[in-house]
Protein backbone atom coordinates (compact mmCIF):
# COMPACT_ATOMS: atom_id res chain seq x y z
CA UNK A 1 0.00 0.00 0.00
CA UNK A 2 2.90 2.36 0.77
CA UNK A 3 4.31 1.86 -2.73
CA UNK A 4 0.94 2.68 -4.27
CA UNK A 5 0.65 5.84 -2.19
CA UNK A 6 4.19 6.87 -3.17
CA UNK A 7 3.46 6.37 -6.87
CA UNK A 8 0.18 8.27 -6.54
CA UNK A 9 1.99 11.24 -4.96
CA UNK A 10 4.67 11.25 -7.65
CA UNK A 11 2.10 11.29 -10.45
CA UNK A 12 -0.07 13.87 -8.72
CA UNK A 13 2.92 16.18 -8.43
CA UNK A 14 3.91 15.53 -12.04
CA UNK A 15 0.60 15.74 -13.92
CA UNK A 16 -2.06 16.50 -11.30
CA UNK A 17 -3.64 13.05 -11.57
CA UNK A 18 -5.59 12.29 -8.39
CA UNK A 19 -5.55 8.49 -8.25
CA UNK A 20 -8.37 6.78 -6.40
CA UNK A 21 -6.99 4.05 -4.05
CA UNK A 22 -9.69 1.75 -5.40
CA UNK A 23 -7.80 1.82 -8.71
CA UNK A 24 -4.75 0.13 -7.23
CA UNK A 25 -5.38 -3.13 -9.07
CA UNK A 26 -5.87 -1.50 -12.47
CA UNK A 27 -2.90 0.80 -11.84
CA UNK A 28 -0.62 -2.14 -11.16
CA UNK A 29 -1.92 -3.91 -14.26
CA UNK A 30 -1.27 -0.87 -16.44
CA UNK A 31 2.27 -0.56 -15.10
CA UNK A 32 3.03 -4.28 -15.46
CA UNK A 33 4.63 -4.13 -18.90
CA UNK A 34 6.60 -1.03 -17.90
CA UNK A 35 8.02 -2.78 -14.84
CA UNK A 36 8.99 -5.79 -16.93
CA UNK A 37 10.66 -3.61 -19.58
CA UNK A 38 12.71 -1.58 -17.11
CA UNK A 39 13.47 -4.51 -14.80
CA UNK A 40 11.68 -3.07 -11.77
CA UNK A 41 11.13 -5.75 -9.15
CA UNK A 42 7.89 -4.29 -7.79
CA UNK A 43 5.98 -1.03 -7.30
CA UNK A 44 8.42 0.06 -4.58
CA UNK A 45 11.33 -0.27 -6.99
CA UNK A 46 9.45 1.57 -9.76
CA UNK A 47 8.46 4.38 -7.37
CA UNK A 48 12.09 4.74 -6.27
CA UNK A 49 13.28 5.05 -9.87
CA UNK A 50 10.61 7.62 -10.71
CA UNK A 51 11.36 9.60 -7.57
CA UNK A 52 15.06 9.82 -8.42
CA UNK A 53 14.05 11.26 -11.79
CA UNK A 54 17.21 10.38 -13.72
CA UNK A 55 15.24 8.66 -16.48
CA UNK A 56 12.74 11.02 -18.17
CA UNK A 57 11.71 8.26 -20.58
CA UNK A 58 10.60 6.14 -17.64
CA UNK A 59 8.42 8.97 -16.31
CA UNK A 60 7.01 9.52 -19.79
CA UNK A 61 6.04 5.87 -20.08
CA UNK A 62 4.51 5.87 -16.60
CA UNK A 63 2.38 8.87 -17.55
CA UNK A 64 1.37 7.24 -20.83
CA UNK A 65 0.37 4.09 -18.94
CA UNK A 66 -1.86 5.83 -16.44
CA UNK A 67 -3.60 8.76 -18.10
CA UNK A 68 -7.10 8.11 -19.37
CA UNK A 69 -7.32 8.58 -23.14
CA UNK A 70 -10.93 7.48 -23.55
CA UNK A 71 -12.52 9.75 -26.13
CA UNK A 72 -14.55 9.74 -29.32
CA UNK A 73 -15.48 12.00 -32.20
CA UNK A 74 -18.04 14.71 -31.34
CA UNK A 75 -18.14 13.50 -27.75
CA UNK A 76 -21.33 14.63 -25.94
CA UNK A 77 -22.54 16.54 -29.05
CA UNK A 78 -23.70 19.53 -26.99
CA UNK A 79 -20.31 21.33 -26.96
CA UNK A 80 -20.19 21.26 -30.73
CA UNK A 81 -23.77 22.45 -30.95
CA UNK A 82 -22.79 25.31 -28.63
CA UNK A 83 -19.82 26.12 -30.85
CA UNK A 84 -21.97 26.20 -33.97
CA UNK A 85 -24.95 27.97 -32.46
CA UNK A 86 -23.40 30.39 -29.97
CA UNK A 87 -19.63 30.76 -29.80
CA UNK A 88 -18.68 30.87 -33.47
CA UNK A 89 -21.51 33.21 -34.62
CA UNK A 90 -20.73 35.61 -31.76
CA UNK A 91 -17.02 35.55 -32.40
CA UNK A 92 -17.50 35.94 -36.13
CA UNK A 93 -19.29 39.21 -35.47
CA UNK A 94 -16.82 40.37 -32.83
CA UNK A 95 -13.73 39.49 -34.90
CA UNK A 96 -15.00 40.83 -38.23
CA UNK A 97 -12.21 43.42 -38.36
CA UNK A 98 -9.16 41.16 -37.88
CA UNK A 99 -10.76 37.88 -39.11
CA UNK A 100 -8.73 35.65 -36.82
CA UNK A 101 -9.69 32.90 -34.37
CA UNK A 102 -7.63 30.75 -32.02
CA UNK A 103 -9.07 27.55 -30.55
CA UNK A 104 -7.38 25.28 -27.98
CA UNK A 105 -8.24 21.66 -27.27
CA UNK A 106 -6.46 21.46 -23.92
CA UNK A 107 -6.62 17.69 -23.32
CA UNK A 108 -6.94 16.23 -26.79
CA UNK A 109 -5.94 12.62 -25.97
CA UNK A 110 -5.72 10.70 -29.26
CA UNK A 111 -7.04 13.59 -31.34
CA UNK A 112 -10.74 12.98 -31.88
CA UNK A 113 -11.75 16.29 -30.30
CA UNK A 114 -9.50 18.61 -32.35
CA UNK A 115 -10.37 16.74 -35.53
CA UNK A 116 -14.05 17.21 -34.68
CA UNK A 117 -13.37 20.94 -34.28
CA UNK A 118 -11.56 21.02 -37.61
CA UNK A 119 -14.52 19.32 -39.31
CA UNK A 120 -16.91 21.88 -37.82
CA UNK A 121 -14.74 24.72 -39.11
CA UNK A 122 -14.44 23.11 -42.54
CA UNK A 123 -18.23 22.76 -42.79
CA UNK A 124 -18.54 26.46 -41.86
CA UNK A 125 -15.88 27.46 -44.38
CA UNK A 126 -18.24 29.79 -46.24
CA UNK A 127 -18.92 31.72 -43.05
CA UNK A 128 -15.21 32.07 -42.36
CA UNK A 129 -13.85 32.48 -45.88
CA UNK A 130 -10.66 34.52 -45.75
CA UNK A 131 -10.22 34.00 -42.01
CA UNK A 132 -7.19 32.62 -40.22
CA UNK A 133 -8.29 29.91 -37.78
CA UNK A 134 -5.58 28.38 -35.59
CA UNK A 135 -6.38 25.12 -33.79
CA UNK A 136 -3.95 24.10 -31.05
CA UNK A 137 -4.34 20.65 -29.50
CA UNK A 138 -2.33 19.46 -26.52
CA UNK A 139 -2.00 16.53 -24.18
CA UNK A 140 0.36 15.36 -21.47
CA UNK A 141 0.68 11.89 -23.04
CA UNK A 142 3.23 11.70 -25.85
CA UNK A 143 1.91 8.28 -26.88
CA UNK A 144 -1.59 9.71 -27.32
CA UNK A 145 -0.21 12.62 -29.31
CA UNK A 146 1.60 10.28 -31.69
CA UNK A 147 -1.74 8.66 -32.48
CA UNK A 148 -3.35 12.08 -32.89
CA UNK A 149 -0.68 13.35 -35.28
CA UNK A 150 -0.92 10.19 -37.39
CA UNK A 151 -4.70 10.61 -37.61
CA UNK A 152 -5.27 6.88 -38.19
CA UNK A 153 -8.27 5.29 -36.50
CA UNK A 154 -9.83 1.83 -36.41
CA UNK A 155 -13.27 0.97 -37.70
CA UNK A 156 -14.49 0.85 -34.10
CA UNK A 157 -13.13 4.33 -33.37
CA UNK A 158 -14.67 6.01 -36.40
CA UNK A 159 -18.02 4.40 -35.66
CA UNK A 160 -18.12 6.11 -32.25
CA UNK A 161 -19.81 9.47 -32.73
CA UNK A 162 -18.74 10.17 -36.29
CA UNK A 163 -21.62 10.57 -38.78
CA UNK A 164 -21.20 8.48 -41.92
CA UNK A 165 -21.23 11.50 -44.30
CA UNK A 166 -18.32 13.02 -42.36
CA UNK A 167 -16.43 9.72 -42.40
CA UNK A 168 -16.71 9.52 -46.17
CA UNK A 169 -15.86 13.18 -46.65
CA UNK A 170 -12.96 13.62 -44.26
CA UNK A 171 -11.31 10.17 -44.06
CA UNK A 172 -9.75 7.77 -46.51
CA UNK A 173 -9.74 4.00 -46.07
CA UNK A 174 -6.36 2.36 -45.65
CA UNK A 175 -5.30 -1.18 -44.85
CA UNK A 176 -4.78 -0.30 -41.16
CA UNK A 177 -7.95 1.76 -40.75
CA UNK A 178 -9.27 5.22 -41.59
CA UNK A 179 -6.90 8.17 -42.08
CA UNK A 180 -7.97 11.79 -41.44
CA UNK A 181 -7.77 13.98 -44.57
CA UNK A 182 -4.43 15.69 -44.97
CA UNK A 183 -5.84 19.22 -44.94
CA UNK A 184 -7.43 18.60 -41.52
CA UNK A 185 -4.22 17.13 -40.09
CA UNK A 186 -2.29 20.13 -41.39
CA UNK A 187 -4.76 22.51 -39.75
CA UNK A 188 -3.94 21.39 -36.20
CA UNK A 189 -0.85 22.23 -34.16
CA UNK A 190 -0.33 19.31 -31.76
CA UNK A 191 1.81 20.03 -28.70
CA UNK A 192 2.91 18.15 -25.60
CA UNK A 193 1.58 20.28 -22.72
CA UNK A 194 1.22 19.45 -19.05
CA UNK A 195 -1.68 21.50 -17.65
CA UNK A 196 -0.08 21.44 -14.21
CA UNK A 197 2.91 23.33 -15.64
CA UNK A 198 3.03 26.76 -17.26
CA UNK A 199 1.20 26.93 -20.59
CA UNK A 200 1.31 30.69 -21.12
CA UNK A 201 3.63 30.19 -24.12
CA UNK A 202 0.60 28.99 -26.10
CA UNK A 203 -0.73 32.55 -26.23
CA UNK A 204 -4.27 33.88 -26.13
CA UNK A 205 -7.38 32.02 -27.30
CA UNK A 206 -10.97 32.77 -28.28
CA UNK A 207 -12.28 29.28 -27.44
CA UNK A 208 -10.81 26.78 -25.00
CA UNK A 209 -12.06 23.21 -24.65
CA UNK A 210 -10.84 21.63 -21.41
CA UNK A 211 -13.23 18.71 -21.19
CA UNK A 212 -13.19 15.61 -19.00
CA UNK A 213 -9.69 16.14 -17.61
CA UNK A 214 -10.19 18.35 -14.53
CA UNK A 215 -12.47 15.65 -13.15
CA UNK A 216 -9.36 13.57 -12.39
CA UNK A 217 -7.73 16.33 -10.32
CA UNK A 218 -8.20 17.69 -6.83
CA UNK A 219 -9.89 21.01 -6.10
CA UNK A 220 -6.65 22.98 -5.80
CA UNK A 221 -5.42 21.79 -9.20
CA UNK A 222 -8.76 22.51 -10.84
CA UNK A 223 -8.84 26.02 -9.38
CA UNK A 224 -5.28 26.78 -10.48
CA UNK A 225 -5.76 25.55 -14.04
CA UNK A 226 -9.05 27.40 -14.50
CA UNK A 227 -7.51 30.62 -13.21
CA UNK A 228 -4.62 30.33 -15.67
CA UNK A 229 -6.95 29.49 -18.56
CA UNK A 230 -8.93 32.63 -17.73
CA UNK A 231 -5.79 34.73 -18.13
CA UNK A 232 -5.29 33.38 -21.65
CA UNK A 233 -8.91 33.49 -22.79
CA UNK A 234 -10.15 36.62 -24.57
CA UNK A 235 -12.55 38.75 -22.49
CA UNK A 236 -15.38 37.73 -24.81
CA UNK A 237 -14.08 34.19 -25.29
CA UNK A 238 -15.69 30.85 -24.45
CA UNK A 239 -14.69 27.96 -22.22
CA UNK A 240 -16.12 24.48 -22.79
CA UNK A 241 -15.96 21.88 -20.02
CA UNK A 242 -17.35 18.36 -19.89
CA UNK A 243 -21.11 17.99 -19.70
CA UNK A 244 -20.99 17.13 -15.98
CA UNK A 245 -18.22 19.58 -15.05
CA UNK A 246 -18.68 22.99 -13.50
CA UNK A 247 -16.74 26.03 -12.28
CA UNK A 248 -18.95 26.48 -9.22
CA UNK A 249 -16.83 26.63 -6.09
CA UNK A 250 -13.62 26.75 -8.14
CA UNK A 251 -13.41 30.20 -9.72
CA UNK A 252 -15.47 33.32 -10.21
CA UNK A 253 -13.81 34.08 -13.55
CA UNK A 254 -16.55 32.36 -15.57
CA UNK A 255 -20.33 32.33 -15.77
CA UNK A 256 -22.50 29.61 -17.38
CA UNK A 257 -24.37 30.15 -20.63
CA UNK A 258 -28.08 29.37 -20.07
CA UNK A 259 -29.32 26.46 -22.14
CA UNK A 260 -25.87 25.10 -22.98
CA UNK A 261 -24.38 22.69 -20.46
CA UNK A 262 -20.63 23.05 -20.13
CA UNK A 263 -20.40 26.39 -21.97
CA UNK A 264 -18.98 29.31 -19.99
CA UNK A 265 -18.02 32.89 -20.74
CA UNK A 266 -15.71 35.25 -18.90
CA UNK A 267 -17.38 37.08 -16.05
CA UNK A 268 -18.10 40.69 -17.09
CA UNK A 269 -15.80 43.26 -15.58
CA UNK A 270 -17.78 44.70 -12.71
CA UNK A 271 -15.21 47.24 -11.63
CA UNK A 272 -16.58 50.79 -11.75
CA UNK A 273 -15.42 52.89 -14.64
CA UNK A 274 -13.14 55.84 -14.24
CA UNK A 275 -15.04 58.91 -13.10
CA UNK A 276 -13.71 62.25 -14.26
CA UNK A 277 -14.43 65.29 -12.15
CA UNK A 278 -13.82 68.73 -13.67
CA UNK A 279 -11.85 71.18 -11.61
CA UNK A 280 -13.84 74.21 -10.53
KOLDREN-33693 format. One record per residue (C-alpha): x, y, z; residue number from 1. Coordinates in nm, 3 decimals, always signed. Example, Ala and Ser with C-alpha at 12.3 -4.5 7.8 and 13.67 -1.06 7.14 Angstrom:
BEGIN
       u       v       w  nr
  +1.230  -0.450  +0.780   1
  +1.367  -0.106  +0.714   2
***
This chain:
BEGIN
       u       v       w  nr
  +0.000  +0.000  +0.000   1
  +0.290  +0.236  +0.077   2
  +0.431  +0.186  -0.273   3
  +0.094  +0.268  -0.427   4
  +0.065  +0.584  -0.219   5
  +0.419  +0.687  -0.317   6
  +0.346  +0.637  -0.687   7
  +0.018  +0.827  -0.654   8
  +0.199  +1.124  -0.496   9
  +0.467  +1.125  -0.765  10
  +0.210  +1.129  -1.045  11
  -0.007  +1.387  -0.872  12
  +0.292  +1.618  -0.843  13
  +0.391  +1.553  -1.204  14
  +0.060  +1.574  -1.392  15
  -0.206  +1.650  -1.130  16
  -0.364  +1.305  -1.157  17
  -0.559  +1.229  -0.839  18
  -0.555  +0.849  -0.825  19
  -0.837  +0.678  -0.640  20
  -0.699  +0.405  -0.405  21
  -0.969  +0.175  -0.540  22
  -0.780  +0.182  -0.871  23
  -0.475  +0.013  -0.723  24
  -0.538  -0.313  -0.907  25
  -0.587  -0.150  -1.247  26
  -0.290  +0.080  -1.184  27
  -0.062  -0.214  -1.116  28
  -0.192  -0.391  -1.426  29
  -0.127  -0.087  -1.644  30
  +0.227  -0.056  -1.510  31
  +0.303  -0.428  -1.546  32
  +0.463  -0.413  -1.890  33
  +0.660  -0.103  -1.790  34
  +0.802  -0.278  -1.484  35
  +0.899  -0.579  -1.693  36
  +1.066  -0.361  -1.958  37
  +1.271  -0.158  -1.711  38
  +1.347  -0.451  -1.480  39
  +1.168  -0.307  -1.177  40
  +1.113  -0.575  -0.915  41
  +0.789  -0.429  -0.779  42
  +0.598  -0.103  -0.730  43
  +0.842  +0.006  -0.458  44
  +1.133  -0.027  -0.699  45
  +0.945  +0.157  -0.976  46
  +0.846  +0.438  -0.737  47
  +1.209  +0.474  -0.627  48
  +1.328  +0.505  -0.987  49
  +1.061  +0.762  -1.071  50
  +1.136  +0.960  -0.757  51
  +1.506  +0.982  -0.842  52
  +1.405  +1.126  -1.179  53
  +1.721  +1.038  -1.372  54
  +1.524  +0.866  -1.648  55
  +1.274  +1.102  -1.817  56
  +1.171  +0.826  -2.058  57
  +1.060  +0.614  -1.764  58
  +0.842  +0.897  -1.631  59
  +0.701  +0.952  -1.979  60
  +0.604  +0.587  -2.008  61
  +0.451  +0.587  -1.660  62
  +0.238  +0.887  -1.755  63
  +0.137  +0.724  -2.083  64
  +0.037  +0.409  -1.894  65
  -0.186  +0.583  -1.644  66
  -0.360  +0.876  -1.810  67
  -0.710  +0.811  -1.937  68
  -0.732  +0.858  -2.314  69
  -1.093  +0.748  -2.355  70
  -1.252  +0.975  -2.613  71
  -1.455  +0.974  -2.932  72
  -1.548  +1.200  -3.220  73
  -1.804  +1.471  -3.134  74
  -1.814  +1.350  -2.775  75
  -2.133  +1.463  -2.594  76
  -2.254  +1.654  -2.905  77
  -2.370  +1.953  -2.699  78
  -2.031  +2.133  -2.696  79
  -2.019  +2.126  -3.073  80
  -2.377  +2.245  -3.095  81
  -2.279  +2.531  -2.863  82
  -1.982  +2.612  -3.085  83
  -2.197  +2.620  -3.397  84
  -2.495  +2.797  -3.246  85
  -2.340  +3.039  -2.997  86
  -1.963  +3.076  -2.980  87
  -1.868  +3.087  -3.347  88
  -2.151  +3.321  -3.462  89
  -2.073  +3.561  -3.176  90
  -1.702  +3.555  -3.240  91
  -1.750  +3.594  -3.613  92
  -1.929  +3.921  -3.547  93
  -1.682  +4.037  -3.283  94
  -1.373  +3.949  -3.490  95
  -1.500  +4.083  -3.823  96
  -1.221  +4.342  -3.836  97
  -0.916  +4.116  -3.788  98
  -1.076  +3.788  -3.911  99
  -0.873  +3.565  -3.682 100
  -0.969  +3.290  -3.437 101
  -0.763  +3.075  -3.202 102
  -0.907  +2.755  -3.055 103
  -0.738  +2.528  -2.798 104
  -0.824  +2.166  -2.727 105
  -0.646  +2.146  -2.392 106
  -0.662  +1.769  -2.332 107
  -0.694  +1.623  -2.679 108
  -0.594  +1.262  -2.597 109
  -0.572  +1.070  -2.926 110
  -0.704  +1.359  -3.134 111
  -1.074  +1.298  -3.188 112
  -1.175  +1.629  -3.030 113
  -0.950  +1.861  -3.235 114
  -1.037  +1.674  -3.553 115
  -1.405  +1.721  -3.468 116
  -1.337  +2.094  -3.428 117
  -1.156  +2.102  -3.761 118
  -1.452  +1.932  -3.931 119
  -1.691  +2.188  -3.782 120
  -1.474  +2.472  -3.911 121
  -1.444  +2.311  -4.254 122
  -1.823  +2.276  -4.279 123
  -1.854  +2.646  -4.186 124
  -1.588  +2.746  -4.438 125
  -1.824  +2.979  -4.624 126
  -1.892  +3.172  -4.305 127
  -1.521  +3.207  -4.236 128
  -1.385  +3.248  -4.588 129
  -1.066  +3.452  -4.575 130
  -1.022  +3.400  -4.201 131
  -0.719  +3.262  -4.022 132
  -0.829  +2.991  -3.778 133
  -0.558  +2.838  -3.559 134
  -0.638  +2.512  -3.379 135
  -0.395  +2.410  -3.105 136
  -0.434  +2.065  -2.950 137
  -0.233  +1.946  -2.652 138
  -0.200  +1.653  -2.418 139
  +0.036  +1.536  -2.147 140
  +0.068  +1.189  -2.304 141
  +0.323  +1.170  -2.585 142
  +0.191  +0.828  -2.688 143
  -0.159  +0.971  -2.732 144
  -0.021  +1.262  -2.931 145
  +0.160  +1.028  -3.169 146
  -0.174  +0.866  -3.248 147
  -0.335  +1.208  -3.289 148
  -0.068  +1.335  -3.528 149
  -0.092  +1.019  -3.739 150
  -0.470  +1.061  -3.761 151
  -0.527  +0.688  -3.819 152
  -0.827  +0.529  -3.650 153
  -0.983  +0.183  -3.641 154
  -1.327  +0.097  -3.770 155
  -1.449  +0.085  -3.410 156
  -1.313  +0.433  -3.337 157
  -1.467  +0.601  -3.640 158
  -1.802  +0.440  -3.566 159
  -1.812  +0.611  -3.225 160
  -1.981  +0.947  -3.273 161
  -1.874  +1.017  -3.629 162
  -2.162  +1.057  -3.878 163
  -2.120  +0.848  -4.192 164
  -2.123  +1.150  -4.430 165
  -1.832  +1.302  -4.236 166
  -1.643  +0.972  -4.240 167
  -1.671  +0.952  -4.617 168
  -1.586  +1.318  -4.665 169
  -1.296  +1.362  -4.426 170
  -1.131  +1.017  -4.406 171
  -0.975  +0.777  -4.651 172
  -0.974  +0.400  -4.607 173
  -0.636  +0.236  -4.565 174
  -0.530  -0.118  -4.485 175
  -0.478  -0.030  -4.116 176
  -0.795  +0.176  -4.075 177
  -0.927  +0.522  -4.159 178
  -0.690  +0.817  -4.208 179
  -0.797  +1.179  -4.144 180
  -0.777  +1.398  -4.457 181
  -0.443  +1.569  -4.497 182
  -0.584  +1.922  -4.494 183
  -0.743  +1.860  -4.152 184
  -0.422  +1.713  -4.009 185
  -0.229  +2.013  -4.139 186
  -0.476  +2.251  -3.975 187
  -0.394  +2.139  -3.620 188
  -0.085  +2.223  -3.416 189
  -0.033  +1.931  -3.176 190
  +0.181  +2.003  -2.870 191
  +0.291  +1.815  -2.560 192
  +0.158  +2.028  -2.272 193
  +0.122  +1.945  -1.905 194
  -0.168  +2.150  -1.765 195
  -0.008  +2.144  -1.421 196
  +0.291  +2.333  -1.564 197
  +0.303  +2.676  -1.726 198
  +0.120  +2.693  -2.059 199
  +0.131  +3.069  -2.112 200
  +0.363  +3.019  -2.412 201
  +0.060  +2.899  -2.610 202
  -0.073  +3.255  -2.623 203
  -0.427  +3.388  -2.613 204
  -0.738  +3.202  -2.730 205
  -1.097  +3.277  -2.828 206
  -1.228  +2.928  -2.744 207
  -1.081  +2.678  -2.500 208
  -1.206  +2.321  -2.465 209
  -1.084  +2.163  -2.141 210
  -1.323  +1.871  -2.119 211
  -1.319  +1.561  -1.900 212
  -0.969  +1.614  -1.761 213
  -1.019  +1.835  -1.453 214
  -1.247  +1.565  -1.315 215
  -0.936  +1.357  -1.239 216
  -0.773  +1.633  -1.032 217
  -0.820  +1.769  -0.683 218
  -0.989  +2.101  -0.610 219
  -0.665  +2.298  -0.580 220
  -0.542  +2.179  -0.920 221
  -0.876  +2.251  -1.084 222
  -0.884  +2.602  -0.938 223
  -0.528  +2.678  -1.048 224
  -0.576  +2.555  -1.404 225
  -0.905  +2.740  -1.450 226
  -0.751  +3.062  -1.321 227
  -0.462  +3.033  -1.567 228
  -0.695  +2.949  -1.856 229
  -0.893  +3.263  -1.773 230
  -0.579  +3.473  -1.813 231
  -0.529  +3.338  -2.165 232
  -0.891  +3.349  -2.279 233
  -1.015  +3.662  -2.457 234
  -1.255  +3.875  -2.249 235
  -1.538  +3.773  -2.481 236
  -1.408  +3.419  -2.529 237
  -1.569  +3.085  -2.445 238
  -1.469  +2.796  -2.222 239
  -1.612  +2.448  -2.279 240
  -1.596  +2.188  -2.002 241
  -1.735  +1.836  -1.989 242
  -2.111  +1.799  -1.970 243
  -2.099  +1.713  -1.598 244
  -1.822  +1.958  -1.505 245
  -1.868  +2.299  -1.350 246
  -1.674  +2.603  -1.228 247
  -1.895  +2.648  -0.922 248
  -1.683  +2.663  -0.609 249
  -1.362  +2.675  -0.814 250
  -1.341  +3.020  -0.972 251
  -1.547  +3.332  -1.021 252
  -1.381  +3.408  -1.355 253
  -1.655  +3.236  -1.557 254
  -2.033  +3.233  -1.577 255
  -2.250  +2.961  -1.738 256
  -2.437  +3.015  -2.063 257
  -2.808  +2.937  -2.007 258
  -2.932  +2.646  -2.214 259
  -2.587  +2.510  -2.298 260
  -2.438  +2.269  -2.046 261
  -2.063  +2.305  -2.013 262
  -2.040  +2.639  -2.197 263
  -1.898  +2.931  -1.999 264
  -1.802  +3.289  -2.074 265
  -1.571  +3.525  -1.890 266
  -1.738  +3.708  -1.605 267
  -1.810  +4.069  -1.709 268
  -1.580  +4.326  -1.558 269
  -1.778  +4.470  -1.271 270
  -1.521  +4.724  -1.163 271
  -1.658  +5.079  -1.175 272
  -1.542  +5.289  -1.464 273
  -1.314  +5.584  -1.424 274
  -1.504  +5.891  -1.310 275
  -1.371  +6.225  -1.426 276
  -1.443  +6.529  -1.215 277
  -1.382  +6.873  -1.367 278
  -1.185  +7.118  -1.161 279
  -1.384  +7.421  -1.053 280
***
